[in-house]
Amino acid sequence: MISFKDAYQKVLDLSQDLGNELVSLEQAMGRILAEDIIADRNFPPFNRATKDGIAINYDAIEKGQTTFKIEGILAAGMPSQLLKNTANCIEIMTGAVVPSNADTVVMYEHIVIDDGWASLIKNPVQGQDIHLNGSDQKKGNLVLEKNSIISAAEIGVLAAVGKASVLVRTLPKVAIVSTGNELVEVDEIPLPHQIRKSNIHTLYSALSQEGIVPSKLHLPDEKDSIKNTLGNTLKVNNAVLLSGGVSKGKFDFIPQVMEELGVEKIFHGVFQRPGKPFWFGIQKETKTVVFSFPGNPVSTFANYNVYFKDWLKLSLGLPLQKIDVILKEAAEVKGDLTMLLRVKLGFNRGHLVVSLVKENGSGDLCSLVNTDGFIVLEPKSEPYEVGELVPFVPTRDLL
């Protein structure tokens, strides 16, 4: 048994550099950028009209002119044109290249057009409604830094600089494994002594949110079957997440099987609740890390979010962001166990506040529906007071 802090650090110490891979732009959403992105041209690459209207040379305004003959029309996507006579104008659409010899755009709402002439009904400001060439970024500028998460905004920038393929951090290959003779498929009617599989579906969905599509396995409580299957699984995955089979029961074969398969035990048992029997190790030959979570659903869920997600972030080159929240009610943590308490998130004048979720132990799967995350409370002699800042591990998006 080791402390929560020691267990957490030992997991992080075994984060891995999984390398990089090239993916299409369409597949890049949610991935981690593995290269700096440089502007291949100015942003925008030309003086761009931001309104539908007319393009004029402001010198004509300074000379008192208010009516302009229309020389032509420019739509977005047309090559640049020259305003041949600076006393005239060209009709222009949003996104079009502002003509040479023009420096101001007047939108249609501020003009009246009659018989090929445009008359002002409101005086413009010189240079208005033009998005100037290079005013956002210059060619050669850094526009996206590596190790950024690619969201819809980054996709737009990548498209604008011509990145049809993008270098991203490689996601780990992950297998999730449930164990236990009591588990049946979701579409089955359980016998009185059976329950439907839930942990494996919870883990599958959680990993899918990270862009990982894991393989799924279920193993009966039979040592030889577990050993044969896990032996192959360890060879082809970067991480294996197991649920169940790590406690002290006579059918909890995972620790023994791991030892026989040459997986080095880093720790077995953590002074925490829930998730105390957590087993963690590494197959040195393949560098496969093994997270073997207790079978109770809240234990699996808590350990996945507290340990595996931060291991994954470090392995992908992401910083670990620590979040503190304000306690809305007092909490007492005595003894020697770090408590991972289920909480509901709220806001008070822009601050994150949490209240404890009513729950019935580590087997209370339904309590997770009302849970936005876990607060991590180390044992201490005095209660945690209302208004105190405590560490928070989110299990949902904060907003």
C-alpha positions in Angstrom: 0.0 0.0 0.0 1.3 3.5 -0.9 -0.1 7.0 -0.4 -2.3 8.6 -3.0 0.3 11.2 -3.8 3.0 8.5 -4.3 0.7 6.4 -6.5 -0.3 9.4 -8.6 3.4 10.4 -9.2 4.4 6.9 -10.1 1.7 6.7 -12.7 2.9 10.1 -14.2 6.5 8.9 -14.1 5.6 6.2 -16.6 4.1 8.5 -19.2 5.3 7.7 -22.7 6.3 9.5 -25.9 4.2 7.7 -28.4 5.6 9.5 -31.4 3.8 11.4 -34.2 1.7 10.5 -37.2 0.3 12.3 -40.2 -3.5 12.5 -40.5 -5.8 14.2 -42.9 -7.3 17.5 -42.0 -10.7 15.8 -41.7 -9.3 13.5 -39.1 -7.4 16.1 -37.1 -10.3 17.4 -34.9 -9.5 16.8 -31.2 -5.9 15.7 -31.9 -2.7 17.2 -30.5 -0.7 19.2 -32.9 2.9 17.9 -33.2 4.3 20.7 -35.4 4.5 24.5 -35.4 2.3 26.0 -38.1 3.7 28.9 -40.1 1.7 31.3 -42.2 2.4 30.5 -45.9 1.0 33.9 -47.0 -0.3 37.0 -45.3 -3.6 36.9 -43.4 -5.6 38.1 -45.2 -3.6 37.8 -48.4 -5.2 41.0 -50.0 -7.1 44.1 -49.0 -10.5 42.5 -48.4 -13.9 44.2 -48.4 -15.9 43.4 -45.3 -19.2 44.9 -46.5 -21.3 44.8 -49.7 -21.3 48.3 -51.3 -19.0 50.5 -53.3 -15.2 50.9 -53.3 -14.0 54.5 -53.6 -10.9 56.6 -53.4 -11.3 58.8 -50.3 -9.6 61.8 -52.0 -12.8 62.3 -53.8 -14.6 62.8 -50.5 -12.1 65.3 -49.4 -12.8 67.3 -52.5 -16.4 67.4 -51.6 -17.7 64.7 -54.0 -20.8 62.8 -52.9 -21.9 61.1 -56.2 -19.9 58.5 -58.0 -20.2 56.9 -61.4 -20.1 53.1 -61.2 -17.3 51.6 -63.3 -18.0 48.0 -62.7 -18.7 45.3 -60.1 -16.4 43.0 -58.1 -17.5 39.7 -56.5 -15.5 37.5 -54.1 -13.2 35.3 -56.0 -12.7 37.7 -59.0 -9.2 39.0 -59.7 -8.2 42.4 -58.6 -9.4 45.3 -60.7 -8.2 48.9 -61.1 -10.4 51.9 -60.3 -9.5 53.7 -63.4 -10.9 57.1 -62.4 -10.5 58.0 -58.8 -13.7 60.1 -59.1 -15.7 56.9 -59.8 -16.5 53.8 -57.8 -16.8 50.1 -58.2 -19.5 48.0 -56.7 -17.9 45.4 -54.4 -19.1 42.4 -52.5 -18.0 41.1 -49.1 -14.7 39.1 -49.5 -13.7 40.6 -52.8 -10.3 42.2 -53.5 -10.5 46.0 -53.0 -9.5 47.6 -56.3 -6.2 49.3 -56.8 -6.7 53.1 -56.4 -9.5 52.5 -53.9 -9.0 52.8 -50.1 -12.5 52.9 -48.6 -15.7 50.8 -48.8 -19.2 52.3 -48.3 -21.9 49.7 -47.6 -25.1 49.7 -49.6 -27.1 50.9 -46.6 -25.2 54.3 -46.8 -25.7 54.9 -50.5 -28.5 55.3 -53.1 -27.9 53.8 -56.6 -29.7 55.3 -59.5 -29.0 54.9 -63.2 -25.4 53.8 -62.8 -24.5 56.4 -60.2 -24.0 55.9 -56.4 -24.9 58.8 -54.1 -23.8 59.0 -50.5 -26.4 59.4 -47.7 -23.8 59.1 -45.0 -20.2 60.3 -45.1 -17.7 57.5 -44.7 -14.5 57.3 -42.7 -11.3 56.8 -44.7 -10.2 53.2 -44.8 -13.5 51.8 -43.4 -14.8 48.3 -44.0 -11.5 47.0 -45.4 -9.6 44.1 -43.8 -6.1 45.1 -44.7 -3.6 42.7 -46.3 -1.4 41.1 -43.6 -3.2 42.8 -40.7 -3.9 39.5 -38.9 -0.7 37.7 -39.6 2.3 38.1 -41.9 3.8 35.4 -44.1 6.3 33.4 -42.0 4.6 34.1 -38.6 3.9 31.3 -36.2 0.1 30.9 -36.2 -0.3 27.7 -34.2 2.1 26.2 -31.7 2.7 22.4 -31.4 1.1 20.6 -28.5 -2.1 22.6 -29.1 -5.4 20.8 -29.0 -7.0 21.0 -32.5 -10.5 22.4 -32.2 -12.8 23.8 -34.9 -10.9 27.1 -34.7 -7.5 25.5 -35.4 -9.1 23.4 -38.2 -9.9 26.7 -39.9 -6.4 28.0 -39.6 -4.9 24.8 -40.8 -7.1 24.9 -43.8 -6.2 28.5 -44.5 -2.5 27.7 -44.6 -3.0 24.7 -46.9 -2.4 21.9 -44.4 -4.4 19.1 -46.0 -2.4 16.7 -43.8 -1.4 17.5 -40.3 1.3 16.1 -38.0 -0.3 15.1 -34.7 0.7 13.2 -31.6 0.0 9.5 -31.9 -2.7 8.2 -29.6 -2.0 5.1 -27.6 -3.5 1.8 -28.5 -5.6 0.8 -25.6 -7.4 -2.4 -24.6 -10.1 -2.4 -22.0 -10.8 -5.7 -20.2 -13.6 -6.6 -17.8 -13.4 -9.7 -15.6 -15.9 -11.7 -13.7 -18.3 -14.6 -14.1 -21.2 -12.4 -12.7 -21.2 -10.1 -15.8 -23.5 -10.6 -18.7 -24.1 -8.6 -21.9 -26.2 -5.5 -21.9 -29.0 -7.1 -24.0 -29.3 -10.2 -21.7 -31.7 -10.7 -18.8 -29.5 -11.3 -15.8 -30.2 -14.1 -13.4 -30.6 -13.1 -9.8 -26.8 -13.6 -9.2 -25.7 -11.7 -12.3 -25.3 -8.1 -13.4 -24.9 -6.5 -16.8 -21.6 -5.2 -17.9 -21.3 -1.5 -17.3 -17.6 -0.6 -16.5 -16.4 -1.7 -19.9 -18.9 0.6 -21.6 -18.1 3.5 -19.3 -14.4 3.2 -20.1 -15.1 2.7 -23.9 -17.2 5.9 -23.9 -14.6 7.9 -21.8 -11.8 6.8 -24.1 -13.9 7.7 -27.2 -14.1 11.3 -25.9 -10.3 11.4 -26.1 -10.3 10.2 -29.7 -9.3 6.7 -28.7 -11.2 3.6 -30.0 -10.1 0.8 -27.7 -10.4 -2.9 -28.2 -12.8 -4.6 -25.7 -12.4 -7.9 -24.0 -14.2 -9.8 -21.3 -12.5 -12.6 -19.3 -14.1 -15.2 -17.0 -12.6 -15.8 -13.6 -10.3 -18.5 -14.9 -6.6 -18.1 -14.4 -5.4 -19.8 -17.6 -7.9 -18.0 -19.8 -6.9 -14.7 -18.3 -3.2 -15.4 -18.7 -3.4 -16.5 -22.3 -5.6 -13.6 -23.4 -3.6 -10.9 -21.5 -0.3 -12.3 -22.8 -1.4 -11.4 -26.3 -3.1 -8.2 -25.3 0.1 -6.8 -23.7 2.0 -7.3 -26.9 -0.1 -5.1 -29.1 -1.2 -2.2 -26.9 0.4 0.8 -25.2 -2.0 0.6 -22.3 -4.3 -2.0 -20.8 -7.2 -1.0 -18.6 -8.7 -3.7 -16.5 -11.8 -3.7 -14.3 -12.1 -6.2 -11.5 -10.0 -9.1 -10.3 -7.5 -7.1 -8.2 -8.8 -7.5 -4.6 -8.0 -10.2 -2.1 -10.6 -12.7 -3.2 -9.8 -16.3 -4.2 -10.9 -15.5 -7.8 -8.9 -12.3 -8.1 -6.2 -13.6 -10.4 -4.9 -10.4 -12.0 -1.9 -9.7 -9.7 -0.7 -13.3 -10.0 -1.2 -13.4 -13.7 0.7 -10.1 -14.2 3.6 -11.4 -12.3 3.7 -14.6 -14.4 3.5 -12.6 -17.6 6.6 -10.5 -16.5 4.7 -7.3 -15.8 6.5 -5.4 -13.1 4.2 -4.3 -10.3 4.7 -0.6 -9.5 2.2 -0.7 -6.7 -0.8 -2.6 -5.5 -3.2 -0.8 -3.1 -3.5 2.9 -2.5 -4.5 4.6 0.7 -7.6 6.1 -1.0 -11.3 5.6 -1.2 -12.8 4.7 -3.5 -10.4 2.6 -5.6 -8.1 1.3 -2.8 -7.1 -2.1 -4.4 -5.8 -0.3 -7.6 -2.9 -2.3 -9.2 -0.5 -0.6 -11.6 2.5 -2.0 -13.5 4.5 -2.0 -16.7 5.6 -4.7 -19.1 9.2 -3.6 -19.6 9.7 -5.4 -22.8 6.8 -3.8 -24.7 6.6 -0.7 -22.4 2.9 -1.5 -22.0 1.4 0.1 -18.9 -1.3 -1.7 -17.0 -4.0 0.1 -15.0 -6.0 -2.6 -13.1 -8.9 -0.9 -11.4 -11.2 -2.4 -8.8 -14.4 -3.7 -10.2 -16.8 -1.4 -8.3 -18.1 1.1 -10.9 -17.2 4.3 -8.9 -13.8 2.9 -8.2 -13.1 2.3 -11.9 -14.6 5.7 -12.9 -12.6 7.6 -10.3 -9.3 6.0 -11.0 -9.7 6.4 -14.7 -10.3 10.1 -14.4 -7.7 10.8 -11.7 -4.8 8.6 -12.9 -5.2 7.5 -16.5 -6.4 10.8 -18.0 -3.3 12.7 -16.6 -1.1 9.8 -17.8 -2.6 10.3 -21.2 -2.2 14.1 -21.2 1.5 13.8 -20.3 2.0 11.1 -23.0 0.5 13.5 -25.5 2.6 16.4 -24.5 -0.2 18.3 -22.8 0.3 20.3 -19.6 -1.6 19.1 -16.5 -4.0 21.8 -15.4 -4.8 21.9 -11.7 -8.2 23.1 -10.8 -9.3 24.3 -7.3 -12.9 24.7 -6.3 -14.7 26.2 -3.3 -16.5 23.9 -0.8 -20.1 24.7 -0.4 -20.3 22.4 2.7 -17.9 21.1 5.3 -16.3 17.7 4.8 -14.5 15.6 7.4 -11.6 13.3 6.4 -10.1 11.3 9.2 -7.9 8.2 9.3 -5.3 7.5 6.7 -7.2 7.4 3.4 -7.3 10.1 0.8 -11.0 10.6 -0.2 -12.1 11.1 -3.8 -15.6 12.5 -3.1 -18.3 12.9 -5.7 -19.4 16.5 -6.1 -21.8 18.6 -8.1 -20.4 21.7 -9.7 -22.0 25.1 -9.4 -21.1 28.8 -9.8 -21.2 31.6 -7.3 -20.4 35.1 -8.7 -18.2 33.5 -11.3 -16.4 31.1 -8.9 -16.5 27.3 -9.1 -18.3 25.9 -6.0 -19.1 22.2 -5.3 -21.6 20.4 -3.1 -21.3 16.7 -2.1 -23.3 14.2 -4.0 -25.5 11.9 -2.0 -24.1 8.4 -2.6 -24.1 4.8 -1.3 -20.6 3.7 -1.6 -18.3 2.6 -4.5 -20.9 0.4 -6.0 -23.4 3.2 -6.5 -23.3 3.6 -10.2 -26.3 5.8 -10.4 -24.7 8.5 -8.3 -22.3 9.2 -11.1 -25.2 10.7 -13.1 -25.3 13.5 -10.6 -21.5 13.8 -10.4 -19.5 16.5 -12.2 -16.2 15.4 -10.8 -14.2 14.4 -7.7 -12.6 16.5 -5.0 -9.4 15.1 -3.6 -9.2 15.5 0.2 -6.2 14.3 2.1 -6.9 13.2 5.7 -6.4 15.8 8.4 -7.5 16.4 12.0 -9.7 19.4 11.4 -12.7 19.3 9.0 -12.5 21.0 5.6 -14.6 24.1 6.1 -17.1 25.9 3.9 -15.4 28.2 1.5 -12.1 26.3 1.6 -10.3 25.7 -1.7 -9.7 22.0 -2.6 -8.4 20.1 -5.6 -11.0 19.1 -8.2 -10.9 16.5 -11.0 -13.6 17.1 -13.5 -15.4 14.2 -15.1 -17.6 16.4 -17.4 -16.9 19.6 -19.4 -16.9 22.5 -16.9 -19.4 24.5 -18.9 
